[in-house]
Amino acid sequence: MSIIEAIILAVVEGITEFLPVSSTGHMIIISSLLGIANESFTKVFTVAIQLGAILSVVVLYWKRFFQSANFYFKLFVAFLPAAIIGFLLNDYIDQLLEKVEVVAIMLIAGGILFLFIDKLFRQTEEAGFQEVTYSSALKIGFFQTIAMIPGVSRSAATIIGGLTQKLTKKTAAEFSFFLAVPTMAAATGYKLLKFYKEGNGFSSTEISALAIGNLVAFIVALLAIKTFISFLTKHGFKIFGYYRIIVGIIILALYFSGIRLSTL
């Protein structure tokens, strides 16, 4: 992986990680078109640069992270379902990650759902809650487990989970960002540890790519989060629905046309 390729992937990661459009789907397309999807380092890199995206959440909402112990307890409660189910179904999830068509189908299915989300939760937005309870945190955590199916999108699943708990779109989206911190930190740590245990060292070029990639992902994610909250509050989910459908169709078209796509 060259530094230019690392920057391109980091920009894509920073934009898509917190949007309900599936960063996995985008990484499949971009890394495959760059011709680096099958490299073992690419698979580590695409997870490791999530650290930069995580830091953007902490920086933007630093006051919330130092507000009270309840905040951390709620995150822990919401994180538990994914931690437990992910551990128990790890092998099955890995099998799904190898199926590009699953990513495409879930992108399209989620996109169709997004076309109707605003109407389904219109009353919630008008009189929704702005505080997450322990009960709603746990239920949102179970929604997050749905995102273990590649193409669903972690942010999409958790935001919809928040809406089902009668949270406003803004509150649901922000809690989705907060929940990303322990979830993505765990995924990043696991991937790096696994890579290390397999005896793969990092070359100087790869270390540079990781450093630059995380920095770029951090900066881009900062802009993406702030823009997304404002856009979501004003315009809703429909545009993301159309976008997901288009990306899903592109992946299927590439897949059935014989262009080699590789999962991450």
ROSETOR-622649 format. One record per residue: x, z, y of N, C-alpha, C in turn. Coordinates in steps of 0.001 Angstrom, whole numbers, plus 500000, padded with zeros to 6 digits. Example, Ala and Ser with C-alpha at 12.3 -4.5 7.8 and 13.67 -1.06 7.14 Angstrom:
2
R    n.x    n.z    n.y   ca.x   ca.z   ca.y    c.x    c.z    c.y
R 513190 507800 494310 512300 507800 495500 513200 507800 496700
R 512850 507080 497750 513670 507140 498940 512900 507870 500030
***
This chain:
264
R    n.x    n.z    n.y   ca.x   ca.z   ca.y    c.x    c.z    c.y
R 500840 500000 498803 500000 500000 500000 500877 500000 501250
R 500600 499051 502140 501340 498998 503395 500697 499930 504419
R 501392 500181 505515 500849 501044 506561 499606 500418 507190
R 499629 499093 507356 498466 498394 507917 497253 498568 507016
R 497449 498434 505707 496350 498619 504751 495849 500060 504790
R 496765 501010 504948 496384 502419 505039 495519 502660 506277
R 495882 502054 507387 495117 502218 508628 493724 501618 508486
R 493643 500443 507865 492342 499790 507670 491418 500675 506833
R 491929 501190 505726 491123 502058 504866 490736 503347 505583
R 491645 503888 506392 491373 505129 507116 490279 504922 508160
R 490283 503776 508811 489229 503468 509790 487874 503402 509090
R 487844 502730 507947 486601 502619 507171 486133 503996 506715
R 487068 504820 506235 486742 506178 505799 486181 507004 506960
R 486850 506942 508103 486413 507723 509262 485026 507345 509730
R 484695 506069 509662 483379 505600 510105 482294 505955 509100
R 482569 505738 507818 481507 505808 506806 481309 507153 506133
R 482301 508051 506190 482204 509296 505431 481012 510145 505846
R 480710 510189 507124 479628 511060 507588 478351 510294 507923
R 478378 508983 507732 477172 508182 507912 476492 508002 506558
R 475187 507851 506533 474464 507732 505247 474528 506331 504656
R 475757 505781 504541 475908 504391 504102 476821 504241 502896
R 477323 505327 502336 478196 505350 501163 479596 504856 501474
R 480496 505791 501676 481895 505432 501897 482489 504798 500639
R 481996 505206 499452 482481 504643 498193 482256 503133 498141
R 481052 502710 498514 480738 501288 498509 481647 500496 499425
R 481915 501046 500587 482772 500357 501553 484224 500317 501084
R 484682 501417 500474 486049 501452 499971 486247 500444 498842
R 485228 500261 498015 485302 499282 496932 485499 497884 497507
R 484694 497545 498504 484777 496212 499103 486129 495989 499772
R 486512 496917 500655 487724 496733 501452 488987 496749 500595
R 489107 497758 499712 490319 497844 498888 490427 496669 497923
R 489282 496182 497421 489298 495031 496523 489705 493764 497276
R 489175 493582 498479 489529 492411 499275 490994 492450 499706
R 491526 493668 499883 492938 493805 500231 493845 493633 499016
R 493229 493688 497832 493987 493510 496603 494751 494739 496153
R 494318 495925 496590 495049 497148 496246 494183 498163 495504
R 492971 497751 495120 492029 498693 494509 492519 499265 493189
R 493318 498497 492462 493771 498947 491144 495021 499807 491183
R 495629 499948 492347 496829 500770 492465 496463 502254 492342
R 497224 502996 491575 496931 504417 491363 496994 505194 492677
R 497900 504812 493555 498016 505516 494834 496780 505290 495704
R 496172 504104 495621 494973 503812 496409 493859 504775 496052
R 493717 505052 494769 492666 505956 494314 492886 507375 494851
R 494139 507788 494973 494454 509094 495543 494284 509068 497055
R 494767 508012 497665 494734 507878 499124 493309 507943 499669
R 492388 507221 499021 491017 507161 499530 490317 508519 499485
R 490792 509400 498618 490240 510760 498568 491013 511679 499513
R 492339 511550 499528 493185 512446 500316 492940 512334 501817
R 492579 511138 502304 492359 510981 503745 491046 511614 504193
R 490283 512114 503233 489097 512880 503599 489480 514150 504358
R 490719 514608 504131 491192 515801 504834 491117 515589 506339
R 491515 514416 506802 491436 514118 508234 490009 514159 508724
R 489096 513590 507929 487685 513604 508297 487140 515033 508346
R 487573 515859 507389 487153 517266 507362 487557 517978 508646
R 488791 517757 509065 489300 518427 510263 488508 518041 511507
R 487970 516835 511524 487173 516418 512683 485919 517274 512822
R 485329 517641 511683 484144 518508 511704 484510 519886 512234
R 485615 520424 511740 486059 521757 512164 486358 521781 513661
R 486996 520723 514160 487334 520658 515582 486083 520536 516444
R 485167 519652 516050 483960 519427 516848 483044 520649 516876
R 482991 521365 515750 482068 522493 515637 482818 523806 515415
R 483960 523962 516032 484810 525127 515768 484112 526446 516074
R 483231 526461 517063 482528 527706 517391 481633 528147 516237
R 481024 527179 515553 480148 527519 514437 480945 528104 513274
R 482162 527635 513095 482991 528111 511986 483541 529512 512231
R 483409 530000 513443 483867 531359 513746 482719 532231 514255
R 481506 531800 513959 480338 532495 514487 479981 533742 513691
R 479794 533597 512370 479395 534740 511551 479697 534483 510086
R 479702 535561 509313 479953 535448 507873 478799 534738 507179
R 477583 534875 507722 476416 534219 507120 476603 532716 507021
R 477276 532158 508008 477531 530715 508026 478293 530302 506772
R 479317 531059 506410 480131 530742 505238 479376 531009 503941
R 478565 532052 503923 477782 532348 502730 476784 531222 502449
R 476176 530695 503494 475218 529596 503322 475919 528341 502815
R 477104 528070 503337 477874 526922 502859 478245 527098 501392
R 478613 528335 501028 478994 528612 499641 477805 528398 498718
R 476636 528880 499124 475415 528718 498325 475099 527233 498148
R 475244 526465 499221 474954 525030 499161 475997 524272 498344
R 477217 524770 498330 478319 524114 497617 478250 524344 496112
R 477690 525480 495681 477687 525864 494270 477104 524816 493311
R 475927 524241 493586 475373 523268 492630 476311 522114 492328
R 476930 521541 493358 477847 520418 493150 479084 520858 492384
R 479571 522071 492665 480761 522573 491983 480487 522756 490494
R 479344 523349 490164 479013 523635 488763 478655 522357 488002
R 477740 521571 488572 477290 520359 487891 478424 519336 487816
R 479232 519272 488875 480372 518356 488862 481357 518694 487765
R 481570 519979 487544 482485 520419 486483 481922 520088 485107
R 480627 520329 484916 480001 520123 483609 479856 518642 483259
R 479631 517812 484271 479364 516388 484025 480505 515490 484491
R 481695 516054 484587 482819 515302 485138 483084 513982 484417
R 483079 514004 483073 483364 512793 482307 482295 511727 482531
R 481042 512146 482579 479936 511200 482784 480013 510585 484181
R 480361 511413 485168 480490 510928 486546 481616 509906 486641
R 482724 510160 485945 483846 509215 485933 483428 507872 485350
R 482549 507898 484351 482060 506658 483744 481214 505871 484747
R 480392 506580 485500 479566 505914 486516 480427 505292 487611
R 481514 505974 487947 482399 505482 489005 483066 504159 488632
R 483053 503836 487352 483662 502594 486899 482695 501414 486959
R 481443 501668 487332 480425 500624 487341 480086 500219 488779
R 480661 499088 489204 480441 498601 490566 478966 498302 490807
R 478286 497776 489778 476887 497419 489941 476012 498634 490233
R 476405 499806 489711 475660 501035 489996 475744 501366 491487
R 476930 501212 492058 477126 501450 493487 476210 500550 494298
R 476186 499268 493964 475380 498296 494702 473883 498612 494599
R 473430 498906 493391 472007 499191 493171 471574 500437 493936
R 472406 501481 493918 472061 502711 494626 472088 502516 496142
R 472992 501664 496614 473005 501343 498042 471689 500688 498448
R 471243 499729 497671 470004 499013 497973 468795 499939 497853
R 468749 500725 496778 467622 501649 496572 467537 502661 497709
R 468701 503222 498090 468724 504167 499197 468341 503509 500501
R 468750 502254 500672 468402 501521 501882 466908 501321 502013
R 466256 500971 500911 464796 500799 500931 464112 502108 501291
R 464598 503219 500732 464046 504539 501055 464192 504842 502538
R 465345 504487 503102 465607 504768 504508 464667 504027 505456
R 464087 502932 504992 463154 502182 505835 461884 502983 506110
R 461613 503971 505252 460370 504740 505372 460589 506212 505706
R 461856 506643 505755 462166 508058 505960 461589 508586 507276
R 461731 507839 508343 461273 508315 509650 459772 508587 509654
R 458994 507737 508983 457547 507939 508915 457211 509123 508017
R 457925 509252 506924 457660 510335 505980 457896 511711 506597
R 458900 511796 507482 459261 513096 508053 459013 513170 509567
R 458032 512404 510029 457727 512396 511460 457292 513774 511955
R 456433 514434 511202 455970 515768 511611 457105 516784 511582
R 458026 516622 510639 459171 517522 510561 460010 517435 511824
R 460208 516229 512317 461024 516045 513508 460349 516642 514735
R 459027 516575 514783 458283 517079 515938 458221 518606 515960
R 458220 519228 514784 458116 520693 514744 459032 521277 513667
R 460207 520708 513520 461122 521138 512477 461917 522381 512846
R 462510 522995 511815 463334 524180 512020 464740 523790 512478
R 465370 524682 513196 466729 524451 513657 467711 525454 513059
R 467246 526176 512041 468093 527167 511378 467981 527001 509869
R 469123 526986 509177 469151 526825 507722 469088 528195 507066
R 468139 528379 506152 468031 529633 505414 468847 529524 504125
R 469001 530643 503433 469727 530622 502164 468991 529768 501133
R 467677 529866 501139 466874 529089 500204 467027 527590 500454
R 466931 527199 501713 467061 525772 502038 468485 525285 501786
R 469484 526158 501997 470876 525791 501741 471074 525460 500262
R 470487 526283 499384 470602 526043 497949 469939 524731 497556
R 468774 524475 498110 468053 523239 497778 468797 522016 498284
R 469391 522120 499467 470206 521018 499988 471406 520792 499080
R 471940 521889 498544 473065 521788 497611 472703 520999 496369
R 471479 521174 495868 471045 520404 494704 470865 518930 495062
R 470412 518675 496282 470315 517283 496725 471705 516648 496759
R 472714 517438 497121 474067 516906 497190 474549 516423 495822
R 474065 517049 494753 474493 516638 493412 474038 515212 493086
R 472963 514756 493740 472486 513387 493510 473562 512389 493933
R 474353 512789 494945 475404 511905 495457 476558 511732 494484
R 476526 512450 493345 477539 512223 492327 477351 510848 491690
R 476172 510275 491870 475948 508892 491460 476543 508018 492556
R 477577 507250 492263 478252 506464 493299 477314 505484 493982
R 477395 505447 495310 476545 504560 496079 475391 505270 496748
R 475106 506506 496304 474008 507269 496906 474366 507689 498325
R 475580 508171 498530 476086 508694 499798 475800 510184 499901
R 476873 510967 499989 476747 512414 500092 475981 512804 501343
R 476287 512192 502461 475606 512546 503703 474132 512160 503648
R 473821 511009 503040 472421 510599 502921 471628 511604 502101
R 472195 512004 500955 471499 512938 500067 471270 514288 500739
R 472288 514804 501428 472165 516129 502036 471280 516112 503289
R 471320 515028 504045 470442 514937 505220 468993 514858 504783
R 468702 514032 503780 467337 513961 503260 466925 515303 502683
R 467866 515966 502007 467582 517307 501491 467201 518253 502605
R 467898 518176 503726 467575 519011 504875 466207 518702 505449
R 465848 517418 505471 464530 517027 505994 463405 517547 505105
R 463641 517582 503795 462617 518120 502886 462409 519618 503107
R 463400 520267 503722 463301 521695 504026 462807 521922 505455
R 462242 520859 506022 461620 520892 507354 462611 521183 508471
R 463852 520727 508296 464837 520821 509362 464722 519580 510245
R 465080 519701 511507 465109 518534 512376 466248 517618 511912
R 466205 516364 512314 467257 515422 511916 468627 515901 512393
R 468685 516433 513596 469953 516907 514153 470505 518070 513334
R 469640 519031 513021 470070 520196 512247 470473 519797 510831
R 469698 518894 510214 470002 518436 508858 471342 517705 508826
R 471582 516857 509828 472831 516094 509878 474020 517023 510096
R 473871 517990 510989 474980 518909 511258 475309 519751 510038
R 474282 520216 509316 474563 521004 508109 475227 520135 507046
R 474863 518859 507008 475515 517924 506094 477002 517829 506407
R 477338 517799 507702 478745 517759 508108 479460 519030 507669
R 478831 520173 507902 479450 521456 507554 479696 521545 506042
R 478697 521117 505268 478795 521186 503812 479885 520259 503287
R 480204 519230 504056 481264 518300 503650 482620 518994 503583
R 482814 520021 504391 484124 520675 504462 484546 521269 503115
R 483773 522190 502520 484210 522711 501207 484132 521667 500109
R 483134 520793 500168 482957 519779 499118 484117 518796 499093
R 484459 518265 500256 485530 517274 500334 486902 517916 500166
R 487037 519157 500612 488306 519859 500430 488578 520067 498945
R 487534 520430 498201 487677 520627 496751 488024 519313 496058
R 487347 518229 496453 487599 516924 495842 489021 516448 496137
R 489466 516659 497372 490814 516257 497764 491871 517041 496989
R 491682 518364 496919 492623 519212 496200 492700 518847 494729
R 491556 518585 494126 491511 518222 492705 492240 516904 492454
R 492003 515923 493311 492614 514605 493129 494134 514665 493289
R 494601 515406 494297 496041 515526 494522 496714 516294 493386
R 496064 517352 492912 496612 518140 491814 496690 517312 490529
R 495658 516537 490270 495623 515694 489082 496732 514646 489141
R 496909 514051 490311 497964 513041 490503 499335 513663 490265
R 499507 514894 490759 500780 515599 490602 501038 515937 489137
R 500003 516424 488436 500157 516813 487039 500462 515620 486144
R 500007 514454 486551 500264 513249 485759 501687 512743 485948
R 502450 513471 486789 503850 513142 486959 504152 512068 487965
R 503194 511758 488812 503397 510730 489828 503882 511371 491126
R 505062 511008 491552 505563 511513 492821 505147 510603 493965
R 505357 511050 495183 505022 510254 496355 506299 509697 496972
R 506316 508400 497189 507453 507780 497858 507358 508057 499354
R 508422 507776 500084 508414 508003 501532 507349 507143 502216
R 507163 505936 501707 506138 505046 502271 504750 505605 502039
R 504523 506169 500845 503214 506742 500520 502943 507994 501342
R 503965 508804 501574 503812 509993 502412 503465 509585 503842
R 504124 508537 504335 503833 508028 505674 502403 507505 505744
R 501981 506812 504686 500621 506268 504641 499591 507394 504665
R 499854 508469 503926 498937 509616 503902 498860 510289 505270
R 500002 510462 505914 500041 511107 507227 499302 510280 508274
R 499607 508994 508313 498970 508107 509286 497485 507939 508962
R 497176 507811 507673 495788 507654 507253 494924 508832 507649
R 495430 510030 507454 494670 511229 507823 494484 511325 509330
R 495502 510963 510088 495394 510991 511542 494350 509999 512033
R 494386 508789 511501 493420 507761 511896 492004 508164 511481
R 491852 508664 510256 490535 509089 509771 489984 510209 510642
R 490855 511123 511081 490458 512229 511948 489909 511721 513280
R 490645 510823 513924 490239 510304 515234 488942 509501 515135
R 488877 508619 514140 487689 507776 513984 486463 508606 513621
R 486645 509610 512743 485531 510470 512343 484994 511272 513522
R 485875 511700 514417 485433 512400 515625 484435 511553 516397
R 484773 510298 516597 483909 509381 517348 482635 509069 516574
R 482777 508887 515257 481624 508524 514429 480585 509634 514393
R 481026 510883 514261 480097 512013 514189 479310 512162 515479
R 479995 512129 516603 479333 512298 517890 478341 511165 518141
R 478735 509940 517798 477861 508785 518003 476661 508839 517069
R 476899 509243 515813 475827 509268 514818 474730 510259 515188
R 475097 511451 515610 474098 512466 515981 473197 511943 517093
R 473796 511349 518100 473030 510818 519227 472127 509675 518779
R 472672 508760 517980 471906 507602 517518 470766 508033 516605
R 471047 508938 515675 470043 509382 514716 468867 510047 515418
R 469156 510876 516412 468110 511579 517143 467205 510608 517886
R 467785 509552 518428 467019 508600 519236 466341 507507 518404
R 467044 507012 517375 466571 505803 516691 466205 505991 515225
R 466587 507078 514599 466209 507314 513215 467072 506578 512199
R 466518 506411 510983 467294 505941 509839 467146 504454 509512
R 466163 503781 510094 465835 502431 509637 467016 501472 509675
R 467799 501492 510740 468936 500581 510849 469947 500807 509726
R 470099 502081 509312 471009 502385 508206 470446 501858 506888
R 469115 501836 506793 468487 501284 505610 468783 499804 505457
R 468602 499045 506530 468905 497609 506488 470386 497381 506180
R 471228 498201 506782 472671 498042 506580 473054 498289 505128
R 472508 499346 504520 472802 499662 503114 472370 498506 502208
R 471209 497952 502468 470705 496847 501654 471646 495647 501732
R 472111 495347 502943 473028 494216 503133 474339 494447 502381
R 474916 495659 502517 476177 495964 501840 475999 495901 500320
R 474881 496432 499827 474609 496391 498391 474508 494961 497876
R 473845 494107 498633 473702 492700 498242 475065 492003 498249
R 475900 492329 499235 477244 491744 499310 478056 492110 498069
R 477997 493393 497680 478740 493840 496493 478245 493115 495243
R 476906 492985 495095 476353 492282 493934 476755 490813 493943
R 476733 490214 495135 477096 488800 495242 478551 488579 494844
R 479434 489466 495320 480848 489365 494965 481048 489602 493475
R 480315 490577 492954 480438 490953 491543 480015 489809 490618
R 478854 489188 490897 478330 488143 490029 478962 486779 490291
R 479685 486663 491405 480384 485405 491668 481756 485372 490990
R 482096 486471 490352 483343 486521 489591 484522 487107 490335
R 484313 487516 491602 485389 488140 492358 485613 489541 491785
R 486834 489842 491457 487153 491129 490811 487040 492282 491802
R 486106 493156 491526 485949 494370 492316 486346 495542 491449
R 486976 496535 492061 487426 497691 491303 486912 498966 491944
R 486397 499872 491119 485952 501155 491630 487152 502024 491908
R 486888 503130 492640 487991 503989 493087 488162 505190 492187
***
